[in-house]
Amino acid sequence: MPQVITVNGFRLYFYSNEHDPAHIHIKKGDGYAKINLETFEIIDSISMKQKELKEVVVIVKENQKLCLEAWNERKK
């Protein structure tokens, strides 16, 4: 499970056998979310508060390039 980055306690990662579309998994404490790296749509979330979801979308937007580079590198 390659970890891309940790910001404000949010761990952004993906699995090595991921499927399209490009997305990132986010974990903090008991909270979890999955966000599309192109549209920033929240695909899934469990036990993450609305405030945390808003924050994590901002984090993903700010780190989109890094996340997409890691996503594409994994496919090589």
C-alpha atoms as one frame of an Amber mdcrd trajectory, in Angstrom:
protein
   0.000   0.000   0.000   2.104   2.934  -1.257   1.698   6.028   0.878   1.900
   9.272  -1.063   1.882  11.924   1.660   0.642  12.736   5.162  -0.843  16.191
   5.799  -2.465  17.348   9.069  -2.751  13.719  10.154  -4.497  12.643   6.924
  -2.634   9.745   5.292  -3.070   9.683   1.498  -2.360   6.330  -0.125  -3.438
   3.868  -2.772  -3.158   0.128  -3.294  -0.695  -1.353  -5.786  -3.466  -3.171
  -7.689  -5.750  -0.139  -8.087  -8.254   0.317 -10.895  -9.262   3.375 -12.903
 -10.399   6.067 -12.487  -7.421   7.550 -10.662  -8.317   7.996  -7.000  -6.694
   8.290  -3.588  -7.599   6.742  -0.244  -7.417   8.932   2.847  -7.293   7.741
   6.468  -7.224   9.659   9.726  -8.074   7.923  12.981 -11.286   5.975  12.415
 -12.209   8.130   9.411 -11.799   7.054   5.802 -12.496   8.611   2.422 -11.791
   7.882  -1.232 -11.533  10.803  -3.665 -11.328  10.928  -7.468  -8.058  12.627
  -8.469  -9.521  14.225 -11.595 -12.895  15.536 -10.387 -12.251  15.644  -6.607
 -15.557  13.816  -6.119 -15.836  12.018  -2.787 -16.392   8.437  -3.926 -16.754
   6.962  -0.454 -16.427   8.008   3.175 -16.804   6.308   6.530 -16.771   8.022
   9.936 -15.302  11.240   8.566 -16.981  14.485   9.585 -18.121  17.000   6.971
 -15.438  19.459   8.116 -12.760  16.786   7.661 -14.088  15.890   4.207 -13.882
  19.533   3.136 -10.331  19.756   4.474  -9.225  16.573   2.758 -10.649  17.696
  -0.601  -8.524  20.846  -0.295  -5.469  18.731   0.569  -6.053  16.475  -2.444
  -6.489  19.499  -4.737  -3.259  21.043  -3.439  -1.397  17.761  -3.941  -3.124
  16.540  -7.110   0.051  16.610  -9.203   2.004  14.591  -6.636  -0.835  12.072
  -6.269  -1.253  11.634 -10.024   2.495  11.206 -10.497   2.507   8.470  -7.843
  -0.590   6.885  -9.419   1.025   6.802 -12.880   4.386   5.617 -11.542   2.690
   2.670  -9.877   1.334   1.505 -13.248   4.832   1.185 -14.805
